Amino acid sequence: MGKNINIAVLPGDGIGPEIIDQALKVTEAVCNKFQHDLTYEFGLVGACAIDEVGEPYPKATHELCMQSDAVLFGAIGNPKYDNDPSAKVRPEQGLLKMRKELGLYANIRPVNTFPSLVEKSPLRAELVDGADFICIRELTGGIYFGRPQGRSEDGSTAYDTCIYTREEIERIVHLAYRFAAQRRKKVTMVDKANILATSRLWRQITQEISAQYPDVETEYMFVDNAAMRIIQSPKNFDVVVTENLFGDILTDEASVITGSLGMLPSASIGVHTSLFEPIHGSYPQAAGKNIANPMAAILSAALMFEYAFVLKEEGALIREAVSACIEAGVVTEDIANGQKAYKTTEVGQWIVNYIDNKK
């Protein structure tokens, strides 16, 4: 019996529309294969929303997201705002507002290698082959949201505030342990408890919660050490959980293990609707050229089937199709390694054909 799959589609800026177009085609192919009833509606977000309606996350987009079962999202960002420090309204504010209003408190980024891409990693093959861990980053607290934030009247001093509450920490640490219990049963909590008061609260609460999960091993690591260890021994990690700023940096660092940012999906789990997006940015230099790697967006659709709709087989089929596509050498220029580079649309179509023809 098929399910009703009702999603909001937010292509966003830069390469967002091109990669989301391919992810949507793959989603349609999977729904046809498994006889699910797919409905979707497009919404504005980011710089394109500012240009059209004057704000980066319009009310209409929020209402659409709230009425949907999941959100498939492309990318946000435009150089005209990046290069203007005085701009009052920025595309990235839309992303922060969306996270806050949808209650997206946890960003989940799987980091794993594809056998045929191990050689593309900047790290030695024996270090990365078989690496498979999940980074869980807190998304709605910490220094990105803490107030007061601003500059002194004369503009010569700036300040940010890092704030965390017990509730914010507890819900994400529990999430990390639940994930670890279904995997290799190890949680690494990353903090800076030797310096920061917020980190000491994270560590105290994690110690309390760890007692409720006796089968899961708990490891505590300072963020500077974690930054080294992710590169030196990525296979030693299973589930990494950390606060917003540290998570932002460590997940981008971890992403290079795979050999391309264009390969990494993510899920943002919320109290309302969950959101699925590739971790790369809007890559404006490539926009409209049909050269962007759509695989991270397509793999984000796989996470959407698994996490939002609990459809494991569907997610597994998408991953299998992506892996087969790489094995066949049908890849975009970022991972082509001097071989033939295929267009965004050609990669998407190959994956759709694989799904259509799968017995």
C-alpha positions as a Markdown table, in Angstrom:
| # | Residue | x | y | z |
|---|---|---|---|---|
| 1 | Met | 0.0 | 0.0 | 0.0 |
| 2 | Gly | 1.5 | 3.3 | -1.1 |
| 3 | Lys | 1.9 | 6.4 | 1.1 |
| 4 | Asn | 0.9 | 10.0 | 0.5 |
| 5 | Ile | 4.1 | 11.9 | 0.1 |
| 6 | Asn | 3.4 | 15.6 | 0.4 |
| 7 | Ile | 6.4 | 17.9 | 0.2 |
| 8 | Ala | 7.4 | 21.5 | 0.0 |
| 9 | Val | 10.1 | 22.2 | -2.6 |
| 10 | Leu | 12.4 | 25.2 | -1.9 |
| 11 | Pro | 15.0 | 25.4 | -4.7 |
| 12 | Gly | 16.5 | 28.7 | -3.4 |
| 13 | Asp | 19.5 | 30.4 | -5.0 |
| 14 | Gly | 22.5 | 29.7 | -7.3 |
| 15 | Ile | 22.7 | 26.0 | -8.3 |
| 16 | Gly | 19.7 | 25.2 | -6.0 |
| 17 | Pro | 17.0 | 25.1 | -8.8 |
| 18 | Glu | 19.2 | 22.8 | -11.0 |
| 19 | Ile | 20.1 | 20.2 | -8.3 |
| 20 | Ile | 16.6 | 20.2 | -6.8 |
| 21 | Asp | 15.1 | 19.6 | -10.2 |
| 22 | Gln | 17.1 | 16.4 | -10.4 |
| 23 | Ala | 16.3 | 15.4 | -6.8 |
| 24 | Leu | 12.6 | 15.9 | -7.6 |
| 25 | Lys | 12.8 | 13.7 | -10.7 |
| 26 | Val | 14.4 | 11.0 | -8.7 |
| 27 | Thr | 11.7 | 11.4 | -6.0 |
| 28 | Glu | 9.1 | 11.0 | -8.7 |
| 29 | Ala | 10.7 | 7.9 | -10.1 |
| 30 | Val | 10.8 | 6.3 | -6.7 |
| 31 | Cys | 7.2 | 7.2 | -5.9 |
| 32 | Asn | 6.2 | 5.7 | -9.3 |
| 33 | Lys | 8.2 | 2.5 | -8.6 |
| 34 | Phe | 6.7 | 2.0 | -5.1 |
| 35 | Gln | 3.2 | 3.4 | -5.9 |
| 36 | His | 3.3 | 6.3 | -3.5 |
| 37 | Asp | 1.1 | 9.3 | -4.2 |
| 38 | Leu | 3.4 | 12.3 | -4.6 |
| 39 | Thr | 2.2 | 15.9 | -4.3 |
| 40 | Tyr | 4.5 | 18.9 | -4.1 |
| 41 | Glu | 4.4 | 22.7 | -4.2 |
| 42 | Phe | 7.3 | 25.2 | -4.7 |
| 43 | Gly | 8.1 | 28.0 | -2.3 |
| 44 | Leu | 10.5 | 31.0 | -2.3 |
| 45 | Val | 13.5 | 31.3 | 0.0 |
| 46 | Gly | 16.8 | 33.2 | 0.1 |
| 47 | Ala | 18.0 | 35.9 | -2.2 |
| 48 | Cys | 15.3 | 35.1 | -4.8 |
| 49 | Ala | 12.7 | 35.6 | -2.1 |
| 50 | Ile | 14.2 | 39.0 | -1.1 |
| 51 | Asp | 14.2 | 40.1 | -4.8 |
| 52 | Glu | 10.6 | 39.1 | -5.3 |
| 53 | Val | 8.9 | 39.9 | -2.0 |
| 54 | Gly | 11.5 | 41.7 | 0.1 |
| 55 | Glu | 12.2 | 39.1 | 2.8 |
| 56 | Pro | 14.2 | 35.8 | 2.7 |
| 57 | Tyr | 11.7 | 33.5 | 4.3 |
| 58 | Pro | 8.2 | 34.8 | 3.4 |
| 59 | Lys | 5.1 | 33.9 | 5.5 |
| 60 | Ala | 3.6 | 32.0 | 2.5 |
| 61 | Thr | 6.7 | 29.8 | 2.4 |
| 62 | His | 6.5 | 29.1 | 6.1 |
| 63 | Glu | 2.8 | 28.2 | 5.8 |
| 64 | Leu | 3.6 | 25.8 | 2.9 |
| 65 | Cys | 6.3 | 24.1 | 5.0 |
| 66 | Met | 4.0 | 23.7 | 8.0 |
| 67 | Gln | 1.4 | 22.1 | 5.8 |
| 68 | Ser | 3.9 | 19.7 | 4.2 |
| 69 | Asp | 5.2 | 16.4 | 5.5 |
| 70 | Ala | 8.8 | 17.3 | 4.5 |
| 71 | Val | 10.8 | 20.1 | 2.9 |
| 72 | Leu | 13.3 | 19.5 | 0.1 |
| 73 | Phe | 15.6 | 22.5 | 0.0 |
| 74 | Gly | 18.4 | 23.5 | -2.4 |
| 75 | Ala | 20.7 | 26.3 | -1.3 |
| 76 | Ile | 20.8 | 29.9 | -0.1 |
| 77 | Gly | 23.2 | 32.7 | -0.9 |
| 78 | Asn | 24.1 | 35.4 | -3.4 |
| 79 | Pro | 27.4 | 37.2 | -3.9 |
| 80 | Lys | 25.7 | 40.6 | -4.1 |
| 81 | Tyr | 24.8 | 40.2 | -0.4 |
| 82 | Asp | 28.1 | 38.6 | 0.7 |
| 83 | Asn | 30.0 | 41.6 | -0.6 |
| 84 | Asp | 27.8 | 44.2 | 1.1 |
| 85 | Pro | 28.5 | 44.2 | 4.9 |
| 86 | Ser | 25.9 | 47.0 | 5.3 |
| 87 | Ala | 23.0 | 45.0 | 3.8 |
| 88 | Lys | 20.1 | 44.9 | 6.4 |
| 89 | Val | 18.4 | 41.9 | 4.8 |
| 90 | Arg | 20.4 | 38.9 | 3.9 |
| 91 | Pro | 19.5 | 35.5 | 2.3 |
| 92 | Glu | 21.1 | 33.6 | 5.2 |
| 93 | Gln | 18.7 | 35.2 | 7.6 |
| 94 | Gly | 16.0 | 33.2 | 5.8 |
| 95 | Leu | 17.7 | 30.0 | 6.7 |
| 96 | Leu | 18.1 | 30.9 | 10.4 |
| 97 | Lys | 14.5 | 32.0 | 10.5 |
| 98 | Met | 13.3 | 28.8 | 8.8 |
| 99 | Arg | 15.3 | 26.7 | 11.4 |
| 100 | Lys | 13.8 | 28.7 | 14.3 |
| 101 | Glu | 10.2 | 28.7 | 13.1 |
| 102 | Leu | 10.1 | 25.1 | 12.0 |
| 103 | Gly | 11.9 | 24.1 | 15.2 |
| 104 | Leu | 14.7 | 22.4 | 13.3 |
| 105 | Tyr | 16.9 | 21.7 | 16.4 |
| 106 | Ala | 19.1 | 19.0 | 15.0 |
| 107 | Asn | 21.2 | 18.8 | 11.7 |
| 108 | Ile | 22.2 | 15.3 | 10.8 |
| 109 | Arg | 25.0 | 14.8 | 8.4 |
| 110 | Pro | 26.1 | 11.3 | 7.4 |
| 111 | Val | 29.7 | 11.1 | 6.4 |
| 112 | Asn | 30.5 | 8.0 | 4.4 |
| 113 | Thr | 32.7 | 7.1 | 1.5 |
| 114 | Phe | 31.8 | 5.5 | -1.8 |
| 115 | Pro | 34.3 | 2.8 | -2.7 |
| 116 | Ser | 34.8 | 4.3 | -6.2 |
| 117 | Leu | 35.5 | 7.8 | -4.8 |
| 118 | Val | 38.1 | 6.9 | -2.2 |
| 119 | Glu | 40.9 | 7.9 | -4.5 |
| 120 | Lys | 39.3 | 11.4 | -4.8 |
| 121 | Ser | 39.7 | 12.1 | -1.1 |
| 122 | Pro | 42.6 | 14.3 | -0.1 |
| 123 | Leu | 43.3 | 11.8 | 2.7 |
| 124 | Arg | 45.1 | 8.5 | 2.1 |
| 125 | Ala | 42.8 | 5.7 | 1.0 |
| 126 | Glu | 43.5 | 3.5 | 4.0 |
| 127 | Leu | 42.4 | 6.3 | 6.3 |
| 128 | Val | 39.0 | 6.9 | 4.7 |
| 129 | Asp | 38.0 | 3.6 | 3.1 |
| 130 | Gly | 35.1 | 2.4 | 5.2 |
| 131 | Ala | 34.7 | 5.6 | 7.2 |
| 132 | Asp | 31.0 | 5.9 | 8.2 |
| 133 | Phe | 29.8 | 8.3 | 10.9 |
| 134 | Ile | 27.1 | 10.8 | 11.6 |
| 135 | Cys | 27.5 | 14.4 | 12.8 |
| 136 | Ile | 24.6 | 15.7 | 14.8 |
| 137 | Arg | 24.8 | 19.5 | 15.2 |
| 138 | Glu | 22.5 | 21.6 | 17.4 |
| 139 | Leu | 20.8 | 24.1 | 15.2 |
| 140 | Thr | 18.7 | 26.6 | 17.1 |
| 141 | Gly | 20.9 | 27.7 | 20.0 |
| 142 | Gly | 24.4 | 28.9 | 20.7 |
| 143 | Ile | 26.3 | 31.9 | 19.4 |
| 144 | Tyr | 24.3 | 32.2 | 16.2 |
| 145 | Phe | 21.1 | 33.0 | 18.1 |
| 146 | Gly | 22.3 | 34.4 | 21.4 |
| 147 | Arg | 21.5 | 38.0 | 22.3 |
| 148 | Pro | 22.8 | 40.6 | 22.8 |
| 149 | Gln | 24.7 | 40.7 | 19.5 |
| 150 | Gly | 25.9 | 43.8 | 17.8 |
| 151 | Arg | 28.5 | 46.5 | 17.7 |
| 152 | Ser | 29.3 | 49.5 | 19.8 |
| 153 | Glu | 28.1 | 52.9 | 18.7 |
| 154 | Asp | 31.5 | 53.9 | 17.3 |
| 155 | Gly | 31.6 | 50.5 | 15.5 |
| 156 | Ser | 35.0 | 49.6 | 16.9 |
| 157 | Thr | 33.8 | 46.8 | 19.2 |
| 158 | Ala | 31.6 | 43.8 | 18.3 |
| 159 | Tyr | 30.0 | 41.2 | 20.5 |
| 160 | Asp | 28.2 | 37.9 | 20.2 |
| 161 | Thr | 26.6 | 35.9 | 23.0 |
| 162 | Cys | 26.6 | 32.1 | 23.4 |
| 163 | Ile | 23.6 | 30.8 | 25.3 |
| 164 | Tyr | 22.3 | 27.2 | 25.8 |
| 165 | Thr | 19.5 | 25.9 | 27.9 |
| 166 | Arg | 19.1 | 22.5 | 29.5 |
| 167 | Glu | 16.1 | 21.7 | 27.3 |
| 168 | Glu | 18.1 | 22.5 | 24.1 |
| 169 | Ile | 20.9 | 20.2 | 25.1 |
| 170 | Glu | 18.9 | 17.3 | 26.4 |
| 171 | Arg | 16.8 | 16.8 | 23.3 |
| 172 | Ile | 19.7 | 16.7 | 21.0 |
| 173 | Val | 21.9 | 14.5 | 23.2 |
| 174 | His | 19.0 | 12.0 | 23.5 |
| 175 | Leu | 18.7 | 12.0 | 19.7 |
| 176 | Ala | 22.4 | 11.2 | 19.4 |
| 177 | Tyr | 22.1 | 8.2 | 21.8 |
| 178 | Arg | 19.0 | 6.9 | 19.9 |
| 179 | Phe | 21.0 | 7.0 | 16.7 |
| 180 | Ala | 24.0 | 5.4 | 18.2 |
| 181 | Ala | 21.9 | 2.6 | 19.7 |
| 182 | Gln | 20.9 | 1.6 | 16.1 |
| 183 | Arg | 24.5 | 1.9 | 14.8 |
| 184 | Arg | 27.9 | 0.9 | 16.4 |
| 185 | Lys | 26.9 | 2.1 | 19.9 |
| 186 | Lys | 29.3 | 5.0 | 20.4 |
| 187 | Val | 28.7 | 8.7 | 21.0 |
| 188 | Thr | 31.4 | 11.3 | 20.9 |
| 189 | Met | 30.4 | 14.6 | 22.5 |
| 190 | Val | 32.5 | 17.5 | 21.3 |
| 191 | Asp | 32.9 | 20.6 | 23.5 |
| 192 | Lys | 35.4 | 23.1 | 24.9 |
| 193 | Ala | 34.6 | 22.4 | 28.6 |
| 194 | Asn | 38.1 | 23.4 | 29.7 |
| 195 | Ile | 37.3 | 27.0 | 28.7 |
| 196 | Leu | 33.5 | 27.6 | 28.0 |
| 197 | Ala | 30.7 | 27.7 | 30.6 |
| 198 | Thr | 28.2 | 26.5 | 27.9 |
| 199 | Ser | 30.4 | 23.5 | 27.1 |
| 200 | Arg | 30.6 | 22.6 | 30.8 |
| 201 | Leu | 26.7 | 22.5 | 30.8 |
| 202 | Trp | 26.8 | 20.3 | 27.7 |
| 203 | Arg | 29.2 | 17.9 | 29.4 |
| 204 | Gln | 27.3 | 17.7 | 32.6 |
| 205 | Ile | 24.0 | 17.0 | 30.9 |
| 206 | Thr | 25.6 | 14.4 | 28.6 |
| 207 | Gln | 27.1 | 12.6 | 31.7 |
| 208 | Glu | 23.6 | 12.5 | 33.2 |
| 209 | Ile | 21.9 | 11.2 | 30.0 |
| 210 | Ser | 24.7 | 8.7 | 29.2 |
| 211 | Ala | 23.6 | 6.7 | 32.3 |
| 212 | Gln | 20.2 | 6.0 | 30.6 |
| 213 | Tyr | 22.0 | 4.3 | 27.7 |
| 214 | Pro | 24.4 | 1.8 | 29.3 |
| 215 | Asp | 24.9 | -0.1 | 26.1 |
| 216 | Val | 26.3 | 3.0 | 24.3 |
| 217 | Glu | 30.0 | 4.0 | 24.9 |
| 218 | Thr | 30.5 | 7.7 | 25.5 |
| 219 | Glu | 33.6 | 9.6 | 24.6 |
| 220 | Tyr | 34.3 | 13.3 | 25.4 |
| 221 | Met | 36.5 | 15.3 | 23.2 |
| 222 | Phe | 37.6 | 18.9 | 23.0 |
| 223 | Val | 36.8 | 20.6 | 19.7 |
| 224 | Asp | 40.4 | 21.3 | 18.7 |
| 225 | Asn | 41.3 | 17.6 | 19.3 |
| 226 | Ala | 38.2 | 16.5 | 17.4 |
| 227 | Ala | 39.2 | 18.7 | 14.4 |
| 228 | Met | 42.5 | 16.7 | 14.3 |
| 229 | Arg | 41.1 | 13.3 | 14.9 |
| 230 | Ile | 38.4 | 13.5 | 12.2 |
| 231 | Ile | 41.3 | 13.8 | 9.7 |
| 232 | Gln | 43.7 | 11.4 | 11.4 |
| 233 | Ser | 41.3 | 8.6 | 12.2 |
| 234 | Pro | 37.8 | 9.1 | 10.8 |
| 235 | Lys | 36.9 | 5.4 | 11.1 |
| 236 | Asn | 37.0 | 5.8 | 15.0 |
| 237 | Phe | 33.8 | 7.9 | 15.0 |
| 238 | Asp | 30.2 | 6.6 | 15.0 |
| 239 | Val | 27.9 | 9.4 | 16.2 |
| 240 | Val | 29.4 | 12.9 | 16.9 |
| 241 | Val | 27.1 | 15.4 | 18.8 |
| 242 | Thr | 28.0 | 19.0 | 19.3 |
| 243 | Glu | 26.8 | 22.6 | 19.6 |
| 244 | Asn | 26.0 | 24.9 | 16.7 |
| 245 | Leu | 29.2 | 26.7 | 15.9 |
| 246 | Phe | 31.5 | 23.7 | 16.5 |
| 247 | Gly | 29.1 | 21.6 | 14.4 |
| 248 | Asp | 29.1 | 24.0 | 11.6 |
| 249 | Ile | 32.9 | 23.9 | 11.3 |
| 250 | Leu | 33.5 | 20.2 | 12.0 |
| 251 | Thr | 30.8 | 19.0 | 9.5 |
| 252 | Asp | 32.4 | 21.0 | 6.7 |
| 253 | Glu | 35.8 | 19.6 | 7.7 |
| 254 | Ala | 34.4 | 16.1 | 7.7 |
| 255 | Ser | 32.8 | 16.6 | 4.3 |
| 256 | Val | 36.2 | 16.7 | 2.5 |
| 257 | Ile | 36.7 | 13.0 | 3.6 |
| 258 | Thr | 34.3 | 12.0 | 0.8 |
| 259 | Gly | 36.2 | 13.8 | -1.9 |
| 260 | Ser | 33.5 | 16.2 | -2.8 |
| 261 | Leu | 31.1 | 18.6 | -1.0 |
| 262 | Gly | 28.7 | 17.7 | -3.8 |
| 263 | Met | 28.2 | 14.2 | -2.4 |
| 264 | Leu | 27.0 | 15.0 | 1.1 |
| 265 | Pro | 23.3 | 15.2 | 2.1 |
| 266 | Ser | 21.8 | 16.4 | 5.4 |
| 267 | Ala | 18.6 | 16.2 | 7.4 |
| 268 | Ser | 17.4 | 18.8 | 9.8 |
| 269 | Ile | 15.0 | 17.2 | 12.3 |
| 270 | Gly | 12.4 | 19.4 | 13.8 |
| 271 | Val | 9.4 | 19.7 | 16.1 |
| 272 | His | 7.2 | 20.5 | 13.1 |
| 273 | Thr | 8.3 | 19.6 | 9.5 |
| 274 | Ser | 11.8 | 18.2 | 8.9 |
| 275 | Leu | 14.0 | 19.6 | 6.1 |
| 276 | Phe | 16.4 | 17.8 | 3.8 |
| 277 | Glu | 19.2 | 19.6 | 1.9 |
| 278 | Pro | 22.6 | 19.1 | 0.4 |
| 279 | Ile | 25.4 | 20.6 | 2.6 |
| 280 | His | 27.1 | 22.6 | -0.2 |
| 281 | Gly | 26.3 | 26.2 | -0.7 |
| 282 | Ser | 24.7 | 28.0 | -3.6 |
| 283 | Tyr | 27.9 | 27.9 | -5.7 |
| 284 | Pro | 26.9 | 31.0 | -7.8 |
| 285 | Gln | 29.8 | 30.6 | -10.2 |
| 286 | Ala | 28.2 | 27.4 | -11.6 |
| 287 | Ala | 24.6 | 28.6 | -11.6 |
| 288 | Gly | 22.8 | 28.0 | -14.9 |
| 289 | Lys | 25.7 | 26.1 | -16.4 |
| 290 | Asn | 24.4 | 22.6 | -15.9 |
| 291 | Ile | 27.7 | 21.5 | -14.3 |
| 292 | Ala | 26.8 | 21.2 | -10.6 |
| 293 | Asn | 26.8 | 17.8 | -8.9 |
| 294 | Pro | 23.2 | 16.9 | -8.0 |
| 295 | Met | 24.1 | 13.8 | -6.0 |
| 296 | Ala | 24.0 | 15.5 | -2.6 |
| 297 | Ala | 20.5 | 16.8 | -3.3 |
| 298 | Ile | 19.5 | 13.3 | -4.6 |
| 299 | Leu | 20.9 | 11.7 | -1.5 |
| 300 | Ser | 19.0 | 14.2 | 0.6 |
| 301 | Ala | 15.9 | 12.9 | -1.0 |
| 302 | Ala | 17.0 | 9.4 | 0.1 |
| 303 | Leu | 17.2 | 10.7 | 3.7 |
| 304 | Met | 13.8 | 12.3 | 3.3 |
| 305 | Phe | 12.2 | 8.9 | 2.4 |
| 306 | Glu | 13.9 | 7.3 | 5.4 |
| 307 | Tyr | 13.5 | 9.9 | 8.1 |
| 308 | Ala | 10.3 | 11.7 | 7.2 |
| 309 | Phe | 8.3 | 8.8 | 5.8 |
| 310 | Val | 10.1 | 5.8 | 7.4 |
| 311 | Leu | 10.6 | 4.2 | 3.9 |
| 312 | Lys | 13.9 | 2.5 | 4.2 |
| 313 | Glu | 13.8 | 0.5 | 1.0 |
| 314 | Glu | 13.2 | 3.6 | -1.1 |
| 315 | Gly | 16.1 | 5.4 | 0.5 |
| 316 | Ala | 18.3 | 2.4 | 0.0 |
| 317 | Leu | 17.4 | 2.2 | -3.7 |
| 318 | Ile | 18.4 | 5.8 | -4.3 |
| 319 | Arg | 21.8 | 5.2 | -2.6 |
| 320 | Glu | 22.3 | 2.1 | -4.7 |
| 321 | Ala | 21.5 | 4.1 | -7.9 |
| 322 | Val | 23.9 | 6.9 | -6.9 |
| 323 | Ser | 26.6 | 4.3 | -6.2 |
| 324 | Ala | 26.0 | 2.6 | -9.6 |
| 325 | Cys | 26.1 | 6.0 | -11.3 |
| 326 | Ile | 29.5 | 6.7 | -9.8 |
| 327 | Glu | 30.8 | 3.2 | -10.7 |
| 328 | Ala | 29.7 | 3.8 | -14.3 |
| 329 | Gly | 31.7 | 7.0 | -14.4 |
| 330 | Val | 28.6 | 9.2 | -15.0 |
| 331 | Val | 29.8 | 12.1 | -12.8 |
| 332 | Thr | 30.0 | 15.9 | -12.9 |
| 333 | Glu | 33.3 | 17.7 | -13.3 |
| 334 | Asp | 34.0 | 18.0 | -9.5 |
| 335 | Ile | 34.7 | 14.2 | -9.2 |
| 336 | Ala | 35.5 | 13.4 | -12.9 |
| 337 | Asn | 39.2 | 13.3 | -12.2 |
| 338 | Gly | 40.2 | 14.2 | -15.7 |
| 339 | Gln | 37.8 | 11.7 | -17.3 |
| 340 | Lys | 34.6 | 12.7 | -19.2 |
| 341 | Ala | 32.5 | 15.2 | -17.1 |
| 342 | Tyr | 28.7 | 14.8 | -17.5 |
| 343 | Lys | 26.1 | 17.5 | -17.1 |
| 344 | Thr | 23.8 | 17.9 | -14.0 |
| 345 | Thr | 20.8 | 16.7 | -16.1 |
| 346 | Glu | 22.6 | 13.7 | -17.5 |
| 347 | Val | 23.6 | 12.5 | -14.0 |
| 348 | Gly | 20.0 | 12.9 | -12.8 |
| 349 | Gln | 18.6 | 11.1 | -15.8 |
| 350 | Trp | 21.0 | 8.2 | -15.4 |
| 351 | Ile | 19.9 | 7.7 | -11.8 |
| 352 | Val | 16.2 | 8.0 | -12.8 |
| 353 | Asn | 16.7 | 5.4 | -15.6 |
| 354 | Tyr | 18.5 | 3.0 | -13.1 |
| 355 | Ile | 15.5 | 3.3 | -10.7 |
| 356 | Asp | 13.0 | 2.8 | -13.5 |
| 357 | Asn | 14.7 | -0.3 | -14.8 |
| 358 | Lys | 15.5 | -1.9 | -11.4 |
| 359 | Lys | 13.7 | -5.2 | -11.2 |
